Amino acid sequence: MSKLIIDRDYTGTVERRGWASSPLKRDYIATGADGIEHTTIRVPIANLAQLHKRFDKLVRKASRLGFDAPVLTRVADLSVPKRNEVDIIEWHRFALFTLVAKPVHFSGWVFVAAIQHVATEDGYRNVVRTSPHFEGAAVDPIIRTSRPVCEHCNTARKRNDTYVIQHDDEWRARKQVGRQCLRDYVGEATGAEILRSAQYERELSDFIDDDWGAGSSGISAWDVRAVLAITLASVELRGWTSRGNARQYGYHATADHVLGTLTETNDEQQRRAWDQEGPSFVAPWGDAEREQADTIIEWAEAIADDTDSDYLWNLKVACSLGGITYRELGIVCSAVAAYERHVKGERLRREREAAAEVSAAIGRAGDKIGRKLSAADKRKGAEAHAALTVTVSDTRLFDGDYGTSELVSMTDADGNVLKWFASGRANSDDGERVVVGNTYTLVATIKGHGEYRGVTETKVNRCVLTPAQ
């Protein structure tokens, strides 16, 4: 069993995350006294000199640029036992660090995006990583297929990365600059060190992401089709969980489940991860999942080149690479959820178009559906309508100040659309969750009417849904 020893000078906590049997395949998260989480850097003890040498270089660069020095903190030591070829247990020792640096601020120039150039037979198809400041803002689609040209030195040569920068005073003035030219791009009037900070920011990221000799998978690339097939099986077993939701709610991300499957060699751990009880692990994906993976790849490759979404563009590029590394694993796994959203969106669009032509308001506010009228109802002029046979077309959960509610969209036999906001999760009268596509008998009170995207809707409450026999 591995041993994790918190450094005596560290006041926070360190915890393992991930299900893989090998401690080297897990993430170790350090939470400081301020409650902020940091993914640790895992470094073999033998490589500590290399680590400190590179860190000292970063500190000197920060000083030259006038930035606050980054802070490297040793938070814990990790010891991992491994039985060698002569059946003797050896201990492999690692140090866990966090690196904290204040954000880089540009004076006159801002960093827009980093372009990872991917050469193909048809030209370049690039992965674009936008700066958080520009997250959600449209970036010129031309950079998605741009050659690795530096607009400072006007040369096109083999470059893995270029950078897009922009001046504060000229919103539309952007430049694509090579790594080396970032040093000299701005004249002394604005200070060359300002643009060098982009390189400094990248070096900080590289420092954190470096394997430091601690990697153990030995895999250079994974087949996209195989990754998607495993992801489909994982989603079928556990549902989809993004890494963002996993961090927020303490769940296990789907991408991490897939990563463990790709790298885990222990049969028992594989069976446990996939909830299998047999004598040996049996891959729960097969021809059906691989065919579905082919469909997802075809859909991703058909995403328009001029899409406004950087996420969809990066998904298009990653799914077309054939083989991917850990760097692209998360976005390729997310293609399963993205495709499901696309299919659902297309279905709802077609249903809305059809409903817009036929859906009409049912009754008046206060009328009863499938219920008898009380004396008070009759005095108010309410009418009674027969219970309706409805099909659930969509459900959506909402979290608010008063808890969770669920919006249920239904269509009756005449094509009329009804909406119900259930308190908590929507259940039928047998206690089971309401299922999209299932048919029910509806008893309800009409609350009012409205229109959404050109479709007339009847809003109902006090609903009872009985599964159709």
Sequence and secondary structure as in RCSB ss.txt:
>XXXX:A:sequence
MSKLIIDRDYTGTVERRGWASSPLKRDYIATGADGIEHTTIRVPIANLAQLHKRFDKLVRKASRLGFDAPVLTRV
ADLSVPKRNEVDIIEWHRFALFTLVAKPVHFSGWVFVAAIQHVATEDGYRNVVRTSPHFEGAAVDPIIRTSRPVC
EHCNTARKRNDTYVIQHDDEWRARKQVGRQCLRDYVGEATGAEILRSAQYERELSDFIDDDWGAGSSGISAWDVR
AVLAITLASVELRGWTSRGNARQYGYHATADHVLGTLTETNDEQQRRAWDQEGPSFVAPWGDAEREQADTIIEWA
EAIADDTDSDYLWNLKVACSLGGITYRELGIVCSAVAAYERHVKGERLRREREAAAEVSAAIGRAGDKIGRKLSA
ADKRKGAEAHAALTVTVSDTRLFDGDYGTSELVSMTDADGNVLKWFASGRANSDDGERVVVGNTYTLVATIKGHG
EYRGVTETKVNRCVLTPAQ
>XXXX:A:secstr
  EEEE TT  SEEEEE   SSGGGSEEEEE TTS EEE EEEEGGGHHHHHHHHHHHHHHHHHHT    EEEEE
EEEEEEEE TTS EEEEEEEEEEEE      SSEEEEEEEE  EETTEE  EEEE GGGTTS   GGGGS  SEE
TTTTEE   SEEEEEEETTEEEEEEEEETGGGTTSS TTT HHHHHHHHHHHHHHHHHH  TT      S EEHH
HHHHHHHHHHHHH    HHHHHHHT   HHHHHHHHHH   HHHHHHHTT  SSS   S  HHHHHHHHHHHHHH
HTS TT S HHHHHHHHHHTSSEE HHHHHHHHHHHHHHHHHHHHHHHHHHHHHHHHH    S TT EESS   H
HHHHTT  EE  EEEEEEEEEEEEETTEEEEEEEEEETTS EEEEEEESS B TTS B  TT EEEEEEEEEEEE
EETTEEEEEEEEEEEEE  
